[in-house]
Amino acid sequence: MTADEQSDYDEARQSIIDDRDERDEDEKAAAGFDAMPSEQQALFDISLLAFKEATEAACADDPDDLECTKADVIREAEETQRNLDEYYAKDEAARESDDLLMGLATQMLKLELEEAAGEEEAAEEEVEEPVEEEAEVTEEEEDDADSDLDLDAVPECEDSGTRTAQEDLLPLEEAIADTRAAYDDA
């Protein structure tokens, strides 16, 4: 590696480190880390370290895997929900219950991300068909074609039957909400 290549690498690497540090600081600020008691700060730090280790392992196994490419998106969604639920202030049993619910919500998010990635890939792979020049149609031919149409014979369009991951998991979201409500009532 030449000195210029090393310098470029060092700059790129430092940029990645700076982005991670900024993400971590933003996450801590959103969670109110500085105002947390030391026990809650330790839980937060453990969670952050586990995330980083899992992401590193996922990226080592398959850099194109969703767990690697969308790790920050998944983490942000999880931490946003934890902050709303005051996760770090809860006792161990309540956190374990929340972890189960979080696992389900994370699976839903991953399905949505996979679906979006699949649609993006499909759009990229679409090959444009060559456009054939249309033959000019005379007004007489157009009138003949229009008169052959029986619009009453065209059936109404029905749902295509395709569903999104969000629609498939709607009952799961309802079950999560019911579980939370039952837990809160207990």
N, C-alpha and C positions, 0 to 999 in steps of 0.2 A: 504494500500500500504506500502510495506516495504521500508526501507531507500534505499536499492539497486534498487528497482523498481522505486522509486521516482527519484533517480539519473539518471537512464537510460532514464526515461521519460524527465527529464530536459535537458539532452544532446540531445535527439532526437528533442525536441522542439526548442532548441537553434540552432540546425543545420538548421531547417526549416526557422527560423527567419533570420539566416545569409545568406541562399540562396536567400531569398526574398530581403534582403537589397542589396546583390550583383546584383541581377537582376535589381532592381530599379536604382542603381548607373550606371550600364552598359547602361540602357535605357536613363538615363539623359546624359551620355557622348555622346552617339550616336546622341542625339537630339541637342547637343551643349547647354545644359541647362545653364551652367555658363555664356555663352556669350549672352544669351537671355535677352531682357528687362524684367522688373518685370511683365508686363502684360502677356507676353508670358509664363513666368515661372508659373504664376498663372493658365493659361489655361492648361499647362502640368500637374501641380499638381492636378487640378480638374479632368482631364482625368484619371490620375493614381488612384486617390481615387475612382472614379466611377467604374473603372475596379476592384479594390479590393473589393468594396462593392458588385458588381454584382457576382463576383467569390464566395464570402462568401455565398451569398444567394443561388447560384446555388448548391454549395456543401452541404448546409444545407438541400435543397430540395431533392437532389439525388446525392450522392457522386460518382456514376458511370456515371453521365451525362457528355456529351462531354464538356459542358460549365464549368465543374469542372475539369475533368481529363486532358483536353487539353487547359485550360485557358491561360497558358503561351505561348503556340504555337500560339494561335489566337492573343494574345496581341502583340507578337513579329512581326507577319505579318502586323498587323495594324500599329504599330509604324514605321516599316521599310518603309511602303508606305507613312505615314505622313511625315517622314523625307525627303524622296525623293521629295515630293510635297511642302516642306516648309510650312506645314499645320499651324504651330503655328504663322507664320509671316503674314498669310492672314487675311483679314477682316472677319467679322462675316458672311456675305452673302456667301462668297467663302468657308468658313469652313462648313456652312450648306450644300452647294452643295457637298462638298467633303465627308461629313458625309453620305449623301445618297448613293454615289458611294461606300464608304467604307462598308456600310451595305450590299450592293450587293456582293462585293468581299468577305466579311466575310461569307456570306451565302454559297458562292461557296466553300470556304475553309472548312467550316463545313461539307458540303456534301462529299467532298473528304476525310475528316477525318473519317466520319461515314462509308464511303465505305471501307476505309482501315481497320477500326476496325471490320467491318462485315467480311471481308476476313480473318482477323486474327482469329476471333472467329470460322469461318468455318474450318479453318485449324486445330485449336486446337480440334474441335469436331470430326474431321474425325477419324474414327476408322479403324485401319488397318485390312484388310480382311486377314484371315489365308491363307497362301500360300499353295496351293495344289501341291503335287508333280506331275509333268507332266509325262505322260507315254512316254516311249522312242519310238521314231518314226524311223522306218527303212528307209533306203534310198529309197527303192521302194515305200513306202507309201508317202514319201515326194515328189518324182517325180510325183506320181499320183495326189497329191494335187496341185502341181504347174501347171500341165497340165490342170486342171479344171478351172483355173483362166482365165478370159477374161478381161485383163486390159483395153481394149478399152471400155468396158461396165461400168467402174467405172466413175461416174460423177465427174467433177471438184468441189473442195470444194468452197463454197461461204462463205461470211461473216456470222457469227453466229447470227448477229443481236443484240448482247449484246453491250451495250455502257457504257462508264464510266461516272461518274458525270462530269468530265472535258469536255467530248464531248457533253453532254447534255447542258452544260452552255456556250459553245463556242459562240453562238449568243448573249448571255448576255454580255460576255466580249467585243464583237464587239460594242454592244450598249453603253457600258460604255466608250469605246474609242471614239466613235462618240460624245457622250455627252460631254466628256472632251474637244474634239477638238472644238465643238461648243461653249463651255464656254470660252475657251481660245481665240477664235476669237472675242467674244463679248466684 
